[in-house]
Amino acid sequence: MNVKLRKVVAEETEQIVALTNRAFAVERFFKAGDRTDLAQVRGTLFLTPRFLYTGLR
């Protein structure tokens, strides 16, 4: 299996938010609303260059 790692770019913020909220959809029975939003992702994940996207190829 080949795994590709790269830095995420700011233009992908909306996709990161959507993916994160889908991943935590199982919490909906005890937590109302989304897990994260655009402001939170822009304000935290892009402060350090350590946030990586992993993709399988």
PDB file of N, H, CA, C and O in Angstrom:
ATOM      1  N   MET A   1       0.850  -1.177   0.000  1.00  0.00           N
ATOM      2  CA  MET A   1       0.000   0.000   0.000  1.00  0.00           C
ATOM      3  C   MET A   1       0.889   1.230   0.000  1.00  0.00           C
ATOM      4  O   MET A   1       1.816   1.324   0.804  1.00  0.00           O
ATOM      5  N   ASN A   2       0.619   2.170  -0.887  1.00  0.00           N
ATOM      6  H   ASN A   2      -0.134   2.094  -1.541  1.00  0.00           H
ATOM      7  CA  ASN A   2       1.328   3.430  -0.980  1.00  0.00           C
ATOM      8  C   ASN A   2       0.522   4.512  -0.280  1.00  0.00           C
ATOM      9  O   ASN A   2      -0.664   4.679  -0.565  1.00  0.00           O
ATOM     10  N   VAL A   3       1.140   5.240   0.622  1.00  0.00           N
ATOM     11  H   VAL A   3       2.103   5.104   0.854  1.00  0.00           H
ATOM     12  CA  VAL A   3       0.467   6.336   1.317  1.00  0.00           C
ATOM     13  C   VAL A   3       1.144   7.628   0.917  1.00  0.00           C
ATOM     14  O   VAL A   3       2.371   7.724   0.949  1.00  0.00           O
ATOM     15  N   LYS A   4       0.363   8.614   0.544  1.00  0.00           N
ATOM     16  H   LYS A   4      -0.634   8.536   0.518  1.00  0.00           H
ATOM     17  CA  LYS A   4       0.890   9.911   0.146  1.00  0.00           C
ATOM     18  C   LYS A   4       0.614  10.916   1.264  1.00  0.00           C
ATOM     19  O   LYS A   4      -0.520  11.048   1.726  1.00  0.00           O
ATOM     20  N   LEU A   5       1.660  11.622   1.693  1.00  0.00           N
ATOM     21  H   LEU A   5       2.581  11.515   1.318  1.00  0.00           H
ATOM     22  CA  LEU A   5       1.527  12.665   2.697  1.00  0.00           C
ATOM     23  C   LEU A   5       1.919  13.994   2.083  1.00  0.00           C
ATOM     24  O   LEU A   5       2.904  14.083   1.350  1.00  0.00           O
ATOM     25  N   ARG A   6       1.145  15.027   2.384  1.00  0.00           N
ATOM     26  H   ARG A   6       0.345  14.954   2.979  1.00  0.00           H
ATOM     27  CA  ARG A   6       1.490  16.364   1.920  1.00  0.00           C
ATOM     28  C   ARG A   6       0.852  17.380   2.848  1.00  0.00           C
ATOM     29  O   ARG A   6      -0.076  17.060   3.590  1.00  0.00           O
ATOM     30  N   LYS A   7       1.346  18.589   2.803  1.00  0.00           N
ATOM     31  H   LYS A   7       2.100  18.849   2.200  1.00  0.00           H
ATOM     32  CA  LYS A   7       0.748  19.656   3.600  1.00  0.00           C
ATOM     33  C   LYS A   7      -0.593  20.040   2.978  1.00  0.00           C
ATOM     34  O   LYS A   7      -0.740  20.081   1.757  1.00  0.00           O
ATOM     35  N   VAL A   8      -1.545  20.315   3.827  1.00  0.00           N
ATOM     36  H   VAL A   8      -1.425  20.282   4.820  1.00  0.00           H
ATOM     37  CA  VAL A   8      -2.854  20.764   3.374  1.00  0.00           C
ATOM     38  C   VAL A   8      -2.770  22.257   3.080  1.00  0.00           C
ATOM     39  O   VAL A   8      -2.099  23.001   3.794  1.00  0.00           O
ATOM     40  N   VAL A   9      -3.447  22.683   2.037  1.00  0.00           N
ATOM     41  H   VAL A   9      -3.992  22.078   1.457  1.00  0.00           H
ATOM     42  CA  VAL A   9      -3.464  24.102   1.691  1.00  0.00           C
ATOM     43  C   VAL A   9      -4.796  24.716   2.107  1.00  0.00           C
ATOM     44  O   VAL A   9      -5.807  24.024   2.226  1.00  0.00           O
ATOM     45  N   ALA A  10      -4.777  26.022   2.326  1.00  0.00           N
ATOM     46  H   ALA A  10      -3.956  26.584   2.229  1.00  0.00           H
ATOM     47  CA  ALA A  10      -5.959  26.727   2.827  1.00  0.00           C
ATOM     48  C   ALA A  10      -7.176  26.567   1.927  1.00  0.00           C
ATOM     49  O   ALA A  10      -8.308  26.606   2.407  1.00  0.00           O
ATOM     50  N   GLU A  11      -6.959  26.389   0.637  1.00  0.00           N
ATOM     51  H   GLU A  11      -6.039  26.358   0.247  1.00  0.00           H
ATOM     52  CA  GLU A  11      -8.074  26.224  -0.305  1.00  0.00           C
ATOM     53  C   GLU A  11      -8.867  24.955  -0.051  1.00  0.00           C
ATOM     54  O   GLU A  11      -9.965  24.801  -0.585  1.00  0.00           O
ATOM     55  N   GLU A  12      -8.340  24.050   0.746  1.00  0.00           N
ATOM     56  H   GLU A  12      -7.447  24.176   1.180  1.00  0.00           H
ATOM     57  CA  GLU A  12      -9.017  22.793   1.053  1.00  0.00           C
ATOM     58  C   GLU A  12      -9.810  22.840   2.358  1.00  0.00           C
ATOM     59  O   GLU A  12     -10.327  21.818   2.810  1.00  0.00           O
ATOM     60  N   THR A  13      -9.905  24.018   2.959  1.00  0.00           N
ATOM     61  H   THR A  13      -9.485  24.848   2.592  1.00  0.00           H
ATOM     62  CA  THR A  13     -10.548  24.154   4.261  1.00  0.00           C
ATOM     63  C   THR A  13     -11.973  23.614   4.271  1.00  0.00           C
ATOM     64  O   THR A  13     -12.355  22.890   5.191  1.00  0.00           O
ATOM     65  N   GLU A  14     -12.751  23.954   3.273  1.00  0.00           N
ATOM     66  H   GLU A  14     -12.441  24.542   2.525  1.00  0.00           H
ATOM     67  CA  GLU A  14     -14.148  23.496   3.244  1.00  0.00           C
ATOM     68  C   GLU A  14     -14.236  21.974   3.196  1.00  0.00           C
ATOM     69  O   GLU A  14     -15.095  21.379   3.846  1.00  0.00           O
ATOM     70  N   GLN A  15     -13.355  21.348   2.432  1.00  0.00           N
ATOM     71  H   GLN A  15     -12.657  21.832   1.904  1.00  0.00           H
ATOM     72  CA  GLN A  15     -13.354  19.891   2.339  1.00  0.00           C
ATOM     73  C   GLN A  15     -12.924  19.257   3.660  1.00  0.00           C
ATOM     74  O   GLN A  15     -13.437  18.202   4.034  1.00  0.00           O
ATOM     75  N   ILE A  16     -11.993  19.884   4.367  1.00  0.00           N
ATOM     76  H   ILE A  16     -11.576  20.741   4.063  1.00  0.00           H
ATOM     77  CA  ILE A  16     -11.552  19.382   5.668  1.00  0.00           C
ATOM     78  C   ILE A  16     -12.690  19.451   6.675  1.00  0.00           C
ATOM     79  O   ILE A  16     -12.904  18.515   7.446  1.00  0.00           O
ATOM     80  N   VAL A  17     -13.415  20.555   6.666  1.00  0.00           N
ATOM     81  H   VAL A  17     -13.242  21.316   6.040  1.00  0.00           H
ATOM     82  CA  VAL A  17     -14.560  20.714   7.571  1.00  0.00           C
ATOM     83  C   VAL A  17     -15.605  19.643   7.282  1.00  0.00           C
ATOM     84  O   VAL A  17     -16.104  18.994   8.201  1.00  0.00           O
ATOM     85  N   ALA A  18     -15.932  19.461   6.018  1.00  0.00           N
ATOM     86  H   ALA A  18     -15.526  19.989   5.271  1.00  0.00           H
ATOM     87  CA  ALA A  18     -16.952  18.470   5.647  1.00  0.00           C
ATOM     88  C   ALA A  18     -16.517  17.064   6.032  1.00  0.00           C
ATOM     89  O   ALA A  18     -17.313  16.299   6.577  1.00  0.00           O
ATOM     90  N   LEU A  19     -15.277  16.718   5.758  1.00  0.00           N
ATOM     91  H   LEU A  19     -14.630  17.340   5.315  1.00  0.00           H
ATOM     92  CA  LEU A  19     -14.777  15.390   6.098  1.00  0.00           C
ATOM     93  C   LEU A  19     -14.787  15.157   7.609  1.00  0.00           C
ATOM     94  O   LEU A  19     -15.203  14.096   8.073  1.00  0.00           O
ATOM     95  N   THR A  20     -14.333  16.142   8.366  1.00  0.00           N
ATOM     96  H   THR A  20     -13.995  17.004   7.988  1.00  0.00           H
ATOM     97  CA  THR A  20     -14.317  16.027   9.831  1.00  0.00           C
ATOM     98  C   THR A  20     -15.724  15.853  10.378  1.00  0.00           C
ATOM     99  O   THR A  20     -15.954  14.997  11.232  1.00  0.00           O
ATOM    100  N   ASN A  21     -16.659  16.644   9.903  1.00  0.00           N
ATOM    101  H   ASN A  21     -16.472  17.340   9.209  1.00  0.00           H
ATOM    102  CA  ASN A  21     -18.033  16.546  10.394  1.00  0.00           C
ATOM    103  C   ASN A  21     -18.669  15.208  10.022  1.00  0.00           C
ATOM    104  O   ASN A  21     -19.445  14.659  10.804  1.00  0.00           O
ATOM    105  N   ARG A  22     -18.351  14.679   8.845  1.00  0.00           N
ATOM    106  H   ARG A  22     -17.721  15.125   8.210  1.00  0.00           H
ATOM    107  CA  ARG A  22     -18.859  13.347   8.482  1.00  0.00           C
ATOM    108  C   ARG A  22     -18.247  12.269   9.372  1.00  0.00           C
ATOM    109  O   ARG A  22     -18.932  11.330   9.778  1.00  0.00           O
ATOM    110  N   ALA A  23     -16.965  12.406   9.670  1.00  0.00           N
ATOM    111  H   ALA A  23     -16.409  13.169   9.339  1.00  0.00           H
ATOM    112  CA  ALA A  23     -16.278  11.403  10.491  1.00  0.00           C
ATOM    113  C   ALA A  23     -16.865  11.339  11.904  1.00  0.00           C
ATOM    114  O   ALA A  23     -16.888  10.274  12.522  1.00  0.00           O
ATOM    115  N   PHE A  24     -17.335  12.470  12.408  1.00  0.00           N
ATOM    116  H   PHE A  24     -17.317  13.335  11.906  1.00  0.00           H
ATOM    117  CA  PHE A  24     -17.877  12.506  13.756  1.00  0.00           C
ATOM    118  C   PHE A  24     -19.405  12.465  13.782  1.00  0.00           C
ATOM    119  O   PHE A  24     -20.015  12.780  14.803  1.00  0.00           O
ATOM    120  N   ALA A  25     -20.015  12.084  12.681  1.00  0.00           N
ATOM    121  H   ALA A  25     -19.519  11.827  11.852  1.00  0.00           H
ATOM    122  CA  ALA A  25     -21.478  12.013  12.612  1.00  0.00           C
ATOM    123  C   ALA A  25     -22.052  11.028  13.622  1.00  0.00           C
ATOM    124  O   ALA A  25     -23.209  11.166  14.022  1.00  0.00           O
ATOM    125  N   VAL A  26     -21.271  10.038  14.043  1.00  0.00           N
ATOM    126  H   VAL A  26     -20.332   9.926  13.718  1.00  0.00           H
ATOM    127  CA  VAL A  26     -21.755   9.064  15.022  1.00  0.00           C
ATOM    128  C   VAL A  26     -22.032   9.711  16.381  1.00  0.00           C
ATOM    129  O   VAL A  26     -22.728   9.129  17.213  1.00  0.00           O
ATOM    130  N   GLU A  27     -21.493  10.905  16.607  1.00  0.00           N
ATOM    131  H   GLU A  27     -20.927  11.378  15.931  1.00  0.00           H
ATOM    132  CA  GLU A  27     -21.729  11.620  17.869  1.00  0.00           C
ATOM    133  C   GLU A  27     -23.079  12.324  17.907  1.00  0.00           C
ATOM    134  O   GLU A  27     -23.479  12.828  18.957  1.00  0.00           O
ATOM    135  N   ARG A  28     -23.774  12.366  16.805  1.00  0.00           N
ATOM    136  H   ARG A  28     -23.449  11.956  15.953  1.00  0.00           H
ATOM    137  CA  ARG A  28     -25.003  13.154  16.709  1.00  0.00           C
ATOM    138  C   ARG A  28     -26.056  12.777  17.754  1.00  0.00           C
ATOM    139  O   ARG A  28     -26.909  13.597  18.094  1.00  0.00           O
ATOM    140  N   PHE A  29     -26.005  11.556  18.259  1.00  0.00           N
ATOM    141  H   PHE A  29     -25.313  10.889  17.983  1.00  0.00           H
ATOM    142  CA  PHE A  29     -27.025  11.168  19.229  1.00  0.00           C
ATOM    143  C   PHE A  29     -26.819  11.836  20.590  1.00  0.00           C
ATOM    144  O   PHE A  29     -27.743  11.856  21.404  1.00  0.00           O
ATOM    145  N   PHE A  30     -25.633  12.382  20.854  1.00  0.00           N
ATOM    146  H   PHE A  30     -24.883  12.366  20.193  1.00  0.00           H
ATOM    147  CA  PHE A  30     -25.431  13.076  22.135  1.00  0.00           C
ATOM    148  C   PHE A  30     -24.846  14.470  21.986  1.00  0.00           C
ATOM    149  O   PHE A  30     -24.736  15.190  22.979  1.00  0.00           O
ATOM    150  N   LYS A  31     -24.468  14.874  20.789  1.00  0.00           N
ATOM    151  H   LYS A  31     -24.557  14.290  19.982  1.00  0.00           H
ATOM    152  CA  LYS A  31     -23.939  16.219  20.566  1.00  0.00           C
ATOM    153  C   LYS A  31     -24.665  16.834  19.382  1.00  0.00           C
ATOM    154  O   LYS A  31     -24.571  16.338  18.259  1.00  0.00           O
ATOM    155  N   ALA A  32     -25.377  17.901  19.634  1.00  0.00           N
ATOM    156  H   ALA A  32     -25.453  18.305  20.546  1.00  0.00           H
ATOM    157  CA  ALA A  32     -26.114  18.575  18.565  1.00  0.00           C
ATOM    158  C   ALA A  32     -25.161  19.446  17.749  1.00  0.00           C
ATOM    159  O   ALA A  32     -24.255  20.071  18.300  1.00  0.00           O
ATOM    160  N   GLY A  33     -25.369  19.483  16.454  1.00  0.00           N
ATOM    161  H   GLY A  33     -26.105  18.976  16.007  1.00  0.00           H
ATOM    162  CA  GLY A  33     -24.578  20.351  15.593  1.00  0.00           C
ATOM    163  C   GLY A  33     -23.308  19.711  15.084  1.00  0.00           C
ATOM    164  O   GLY A  33     -22.999  18.557  15.382  1.00  0.00           O
ATOM    165  N   ASP A  34     -22.578  20.497  14.306  1.00  0.00           N
ATOM    166  H   ASP A  34     -22.829  21.434  14.065  1.00  0.00           H
ATOM    167  CA  ASP A  34     -21.347  20.010  13.702  1.00  0.00           C
ATOM    168  C   ASP A  34     -20.204  19.960  14.699  1.00  0.00           C
ATOM    169  O   ASP A  34     -20.213  20.664  15.709  1.00  0.00           O
ATOM    170  N   ARG A  35     -19.243  19.138  14.412  1.00  0.00           N
ATOM    171  H   ARG A  35     -19.237  18.566  13.592  1.00  0.00           H
ATOM    172  CA  ARG A  35     -18.045  18.995  15.244  1.00  0.00           C
ATOM    173  C   ARG A  35     -17.128  20.204  15.086  1.00  0.00           C
ATOM    174  O   ARG A  35     -16.500  20.636  16.052  1.00  0.00           O
ATOM    175  N   THR A  36     -17.049  20.750  13.874  1.00  0.00           N
ATOM    176  H   THR A  36     -17.559  20.399  13.089  1.00  0.00           H
ATOM    177  CA  THR A  36     -16.175  21.886  13.596  1.00  0.00           C
ATOM    178  C   THR A  36     -16.801  22.774  12.537  1.00  0.00           C
ATOM    179  O   THR A  36     -17.835  22.428  11.966  1.00  0.00           O
ATOM    180  N   ASP A  37     -16.181  23.915  12.271  1.00  0.00           N
ATOM    181  H   ASP A  37     -15.341  24.196  12.734  1.00  0.00           H
ATOM    182  CA  ASP A  37     -16.653  24.825  11.231  1.00  0.00           C
ATOM    183  C   ASP A  37     -15.460  25.511  10.574  1.00  0.00           C
ATOM    184  O   ASP A  37     -14.313  25.309  10.975  1.00  0.00           O
ATOM    185  N   LEU A  38     -15.745  26.323   9.562  1.00  0.00           N
ATOM    186  H   LEU A  38     -16.676  26.487   9.236  1.00  0.00           H
ATOM    187  CA  LEU A  38     -14.669  26.982   8.819  1.00  0.00           C
ATOM    188  C   LEU A  38     -13.781  27.847   9.711  1.00  0.00           C
ATOM    189  O   LEU A  38     -12.556  27.808   9.596  1.00  0.00           O
ATOM    190  N   ALA A  39     -14.393  28.621  10.590  1.00  0.00           N
ATOM    191  H   ALA A  39     -15.388  28.653  10.683  1.00  0.00           H
ATOM    192  CA  ALA A  39     -13.611  29.510  11.454  1.00  0.00           C
ATOM    193  C   ALA A  39     -12.662  28.728  12.353  1.00  0.00           C
ATOM    194  O   ALA A  39     -11.510  29.123  12.538  1.00  0.00           O
ATOM    195  N   GLN A  40     -13.133  27.640  12.901  1.00  0.00           N
ATOM    196  H   GLN A  40     -14.069  27.320  12.751  1.00  0.00           H
ATOM    197  CA  GLN A  40     -12.286  26.835  13.789  1.00  0.00           C
ATOM    198  C   GLN A  40     -11.126  26.210  13.016  1.00  0.00           C
ATOM    199  O   GLN A  40      -9.988  26.221  13.485  1.00  0.00           O
ATOM    200  N   VAL A  41     -11.406  25.674  11.855  1.00  0.00           N
ATOM    201  H   VAL A  41     -12.330  25.665  11.474  1.00  0.00           H
ATOM    202  CA  VAL A  41     -10.337  25.056  11.065  1.00  0.00           C
ATOM    203  C   VAL A  41      -9.322  26.107  10.636  1.00  0.00           C
ATOM    204  O   VAL A  41      -8.115  25.893  10.748  1.00  0.00           O
ATOM    205  N   ARG A  42      -9.808  27.234  10.150  1.00  0.00           N
ATOM    206  H   ARG A  42     -10.788  27.408  10.059  1.00  0.00           H
ATOM    207  CA  ARG A  42      -8.884  28.302   9.736  1.00  0.00           C
ATOM    208  C   ARG A  42      -8.077  28.836  10.915  1.00  0.00           C
ATOM    209  O   ARG A  42      -6.917  29.217  10.753  1.00  0.00           O
ATOM    210  N   GLY A  43      -8.675  28.865  12.085  1.00  0.00           N
ATOM    211  H   GLY A  43      -9.617  28.555  12.217  1.00  0.00           H
ATOM    212  CA  GLY A  43      -8.018  29.436  13.251  1.00  0.00           C
ATOM    213  C   GLY A  43      -7.090  28.511  13.994  1.00  0.00           C
ATOM    214  O   GLY A  43      -6.294  28.966  14.816  1.00  0.00           O
ATOM    215  N   THR A  44      -7.171  27.214  13.725  1.00  0.00           N
ATOM    216  H   THR A  44      -7.817  26.844  13.057  1.00  0.00           H
ATOM    217  CA  THR A  44      -6.326  26.291  14.483  1.00  0.00           C
ATOM    218  C   THR A  44      -5.448  25.403  13.622  1.00  0.00           C
ATOM    219  O   THR A  44      -4.247  25.305  13.874  1.00  0.00           O
ATOM    220  N   LEU A  45      -5.999  24.768  12.637  1.00  0.00           N
ATOM    221  H   LEU A  45      -6.975  24.847  12.433  1.00  0.00           H
ATOM    222  CA  LEU A  45      -5.242  23.777  11.880  1.00  0.00           C
ATOM    223  C   LEU A  45      -4.140  24.375  11.022  1.00  0.00           C
ATOM    224  O   LEU A  45      -3.147  23.706  10.736  1.00  0.00           O
ATOM    225  N   PHE A  46      -4.299  25.613  10.613  1.00  0.00           N
ATOM    226  H   PHE A  46      -5.106  26.157  10.846  1.00  0.00           H
ATOM    227  CA  PHE A  46      -3.296  26.205   9.743  1.00  0.00           C
ATOM    228  C   PHE A  46      -2.295  27.079  10.488  1.00  0.00           C
ATOM    229  O   PHE A  46      -1.526  27.810   9.862  1.00  0.00           O
ATOM    230  N   LEU A  47      -2.296  27.014  11.806  1.00  0.00           N
ATOM    231  H   LEU A  47      -2.921  26.420  12.314  1.00  0.00           H
ATOM    232  CA  LEU A  47      -1.315  27.768  12.582  1.00  0.00           C
ATOM    233  C   LEU A  47       0.043  27.095  12.589  1.00  0.00           C
ATOM    234  O   LEU A  47       1.065  27.758  12.771  1.00  0.00           O
ATOM    235  N   THR A  48       0.064  25.796  12.394  1.00  0.00           N
ATOM    236  H   THR A  48      -0.765  25.258  12.247  1.00  0.00           H
ATOM    237  CA  THR A  48       1.321  25.054  12.360  1.00  0.00           C
ATOM    238  C   THR A  48       1.398  24.273  11.051  1.00  0.00           C
ATOM    239  O   THR A  48       0.364  23.896  10.501  1.00  0.00           O
ATOM    240  N   PRO A  49       2.587  24.029  10.553  1.00  0.00           N
ATOM    241  CA  PRO A  49       2.722  23.296   9.295  1.00  0.00           C
ATOM    242  C   PRO A  49       2.638  21.779   9.479  1.00  0.00           C
ATOM    243  O   PRO A  49       2.964  21.031   8.558  1.00  0.00           O
ATOM    244  N   ARG A  50       2.214  21.323  10.636  1.00  0.00           N
ATOM    245  H   ARG A  50       1.949  21.931  11.385  1.00  0.00           H
ATOM    246  CA  ARG A  50       2.195  19.886  10.913  1.00  0.00           C
ATOM    247  C   ARG A  50       0.943  19.155  10.468  1.00  0.00           C
ATOM    248  O   ARG A  50       0.916  17.924  10.474  1.00  0.00           O
ATOM    249  N   PHE A  51      -0.082  19.877  10.086  1.00  0.00           N
ATOM    250  H   PHE A  51      -0.060  20.877  10.081  1.00  0.00           H
ATOM    251  CA  PHE A  51      -1.319  19.227   9.681  1.00  0.00           C
ATOM    252  C   PHE A  51      -1.131  18.638   8.297  1.00  0.00           C
ATOM    253  O   PHE A  51      -0.902  19.370   7.335  1.00  0.00           O
ATOM    254  N   LEU A  52      -1.226  17.320   8.190  1.00  0.00           N
ATOM    255  H   LEU A  52      -1.412  16.726   8.972  1.00  0.00           H
ATOM    256  CA  LEU A  52      -0.973  16.626   6.932  1.00  0.00           C
ATOM    257  C   LEU A  52      -2.220  15.914   6.434  1.00  0.00           C
ATOM    258  O   LEU A  52      -3.051  15.454   7.218  1.00  0.00           O
ATOM    259  N   TYR A  53      -2.329  15.836   5.159  1.00  0.00           N
ATOM    260  H   TYR A  53      -1.654  16.209   4.522  1.00  0.00           H
ATOM    261  CA  TYR A  53      -3.376  15.066   4.503  1.00  0.00           C
ATOM    262  C   TYR A  53      -2.766  13.716   4.111  1.00  0.00           C
ATOM    263  O   TYR A  53      -1.649  13.659   3.597  1.00  0.00           O
ATOM    264  N   THR A  54      -3.494  12.656   4.354  1.00  0.00           N
ATOM    265  H   THR A  54      -4.401  12.703   4.772  1.00  0.00           H
ATOM    266  CA  THR A  54      -3.017  11.349   3.903  1.00  0.00           C
ATOM    267  C   THR A  54      -3.969  10.819   2.847  1.00  0.00           C
ATOM    268  O   THR A  54      -5.189  10.878   3.002  1.00  0.00           O
ATOM    269  N   GLY A  55      -3.415  10.320   1.812  1.00  0.00           N
ATOM    270  H   GLY A  55      -2.425  10.272   1.686  1.00  0.00           H
ATOM    271  CA  GLY A  55      -4.215   9.760   0.738  1.00  0.00           C
ATOM    272  C   GLY A  55      -3.632   8.424   0.313  1.00  0.00           C
ATOM    273  O   GLY A  55      -2.415   8.261   0.229  1.00  0.00           O
ATOM    274  N   LEU A  56      -4.490   7.500   0.055  1.00  0.00           N
ATOM    275  H   LEU A  56      -5.479   7.633   0.123  1.00  0.00           H
ATOM    276  CA  LEU A  56      -4.025   6.201  -0.410  1.00  0.00           C
ATOM    277  C   LEU A  56      -3.957   6.198  -1.920  1.00  0.00           C
ATOM    278  O   LEU A  56      -4.855   6.703  -2.594  1.00  0.00           O
ATOM    279  N   ARG A  57      -2.929   5.648  -2.427  1.00  0.00           N
ATOM    280  H   ARG A  57      -2.200   5.238  -1.879  1.00  0.00           H
ATOM    281  CA  ARG A  57      -2.761   5.561  -3.875  1.00  0.00           C
ATOM    282  C   ARG A  57      -2.619   4.124  -4.278  1.00  0.00           C
ATOM    283  O   ARG A  57      -2.466   3.827  -5.463  1.00  0.00           O
TER     284      ARG A  57
END
